[in-house]
Amino acid sequence: MMALVKTGAGTGALEVPSYWEEAKAELMKRDRIMKKLIPHFGDLHLVGHGDPFITLARSIVGQQATQKAAELAWAKLMAEIPKFTAAQVAKAGAENLAACGLSKRKTEYILDLADSFRQKRVHTDKWAQMSDEEVISELIQIRGITRWTAEMFLIFNLLRPNVLPLDDPGLIHGISRNYFSGEPVSRSDAREVSANWEPWRTVATWYLWRSLDPVPVK
């Protein structure tokens, strides 16, 4: 189980993605499940998080954690380090991070992430021009950044429209519930269903998440 962590202070939200309305219309036109599902959520939409470092740190905190545990750890981190920058995280050190409820491994991952940003081993200024796979390839070089983490970054920070996070249990569960009457779903099944969503797989994924949890992550 991997939990997405809701944030407190320090995470600016981006506006509604420019493609959202077009994507909704196209998905409802071509997919009978989306045609029924999307209207249930009115004007709700994906809310992006504008700070790359915070977005990635939040994803690391949420790995292999229940939503409640991840939320608690993140709240403690925000209290300990209100200005949550790479420099301040490095200054806080392992002991203070661990005191917020992070495991030894997650503490190491967060510190490695901070070091990667401080040493400019990630090229935040170039991500807008890079393809999804190029961004993923760069991010997974950082300890603790899995493909799932990188895909969540593409969705919630870069607002990429066509991400299909096949390692996300929520997506698989959403496909199972909405397309297969709750029957088990393979990655192959998920890919087959999602072929009808191109190039708006992010948007369809978001609505499947909402079908399981109507309150969006903020």
Secondary structure as UniProt FT lines:
FT   TURN            9..10
FT   TURN            18..19
FT   HELIX           20..30
FT   HELIX           32..37
FT   HELIX           38..41
FT   TURN            42..43
FT   HELIX           52..62
FT   TURN            63..64
FT   HELIX           67..80
FT   HELIX           86..98
FT   TURN            99..101
FT   HELIX           104..118
FT   TURN            119..120
FT   TURN            124..126
FT   HELIX           127..129
FT   HELIX           132..139
FT   TURN            140..141
FT   TURN            143..144
FT   HELIX           147..156
FT   TURN            161..162
FT   TURN            166..167
FT   HELIX           169..179
FT   TURN            181..182
FT   HELIX           187..194
FT   HELIX           195..197
FT   TURN            198..199
FT   HELIX           201..212
//
